[in-house]
Amino acid sequence: MILALDHLIFGDGCGDRAPFWDQKYYWLVDTYQQERDGRYGQLYQWSGWFGAQLRSIQWTHPRLGERRRLAGREFIAFNSTRRWFRVEVSWALVDLPKDINEANAVLRQLQSDLGR
């Protein structure tokens, strides 16, 4: 039900948004406060630019300064926007290197780790 609602609002499966751009969804588990197994995860999408690297869709806005540990790395809420009844949240990698070449290497490694 929730995935069907998300595809209706954020990409309807008829060639718009997610299917047209061939976006991949990743099931990631937040282990910031405690270790959890895979059933407490959420779907995220890779965006891969220097502001925010992941995007999620959830019911509420994140708390100010909310952090999550996803795929062994720490992320902080970058931006959130309400669309219909759901909230689209961008997540930024914490401690991204300032040097552009090092930052690109870290982002390529993150994308590679997500694909496994």
N, C-alpha and C positions, 0 to 999 in steps of 0.2 A: 504494500500500500504506500509506504513512504517513498520508496524508489520510484514508483509510478507517479506519485505527486511531484517529486523533484524533476522527473523528466518532462512532465507537463509544463511546469513553471520555468525550469532552467534549460530545457532542451527536450523537444517533444518526440524524438525518435523518427521524425519524417524528413530528415535532412537538415534540420536546423540545429545550430549550436553544437552540442557534444558529438553526435554522429557525423556531422559535416566536417568538423575539424579533427576527427579521429582522436578525441581525448581519452586518456586512460584514467581509470579510477583506482586508487590504492586504499586498501583496508589497513589503517594504522591504529595502533593502540597507544593511548596516552599513559605513560609510565612516570609522570613527573612526581607525584606524591607517593605512589606505591607501585609495586609490580602487579601486573594484571595479565590474565590470559587473553586469547584472541577474540573472545566473544564480547568484549566491552569496547570495541573499536568503532571508528567512524570512517566514512568514505572521504578521501581527499583527492584533489586534482593537482597535478604539477603545473605551475605557471612559469617558474624559472627565470624571473627577472630580478633586478637588484633591489627592488623594494620589498617584495614578498615572494616566497617561493612555493607556497602551498595555498590551496583554497578549499574551504569546506562549506557545507550547507547545514545549518542547525536551526533549532526552534527559537533560541534566545540569543541576544547579544552577549559576547564574552565580557567578563568583569574587567575593569580597568587594569591593565598590566598583566592579564592572565597569561600564564606560561604553560606549555605542554612539551613533554618529551616524546618525540615521534621519531621512529627509525634511529634511535640512539643519539638524537641531536635535540637541542632545546630550541623551541620556537616561541615567539611572543605574538599576541594579536596585533596586527598592523592596521586593519581597516575592517569595518563591518557595515553592511547596508541591508536594510529590510526590503525584501521583494515578496509581495503578497503576504503569506503567513509565515514564511521562513526567512532566515537571516543568512546572507552570504558573507563569509569571513575570510580575510586574507591573513596568512601567517608568515612572519618573517623569521629567518634564521638568526639566532643570537650569536654575536661574536664573529660575524662574517669579516674576513680579512679586508683591510683597506686597499691593499695592492690589487689592481685589477686582474693580473695574471693569477695570483693566488686565489682570489675570489672565484674566478672562472673555474679553476681546478677543484675547489671545494664544491661548487654547484654541479659540476660534471660528475663528481664522485657521489654526491647525494642522489642525483638522477639515476645513476647506475645502481646504487643500493636499493632504490625504490623499485627498479625494474626486476630485481631478483626475487 
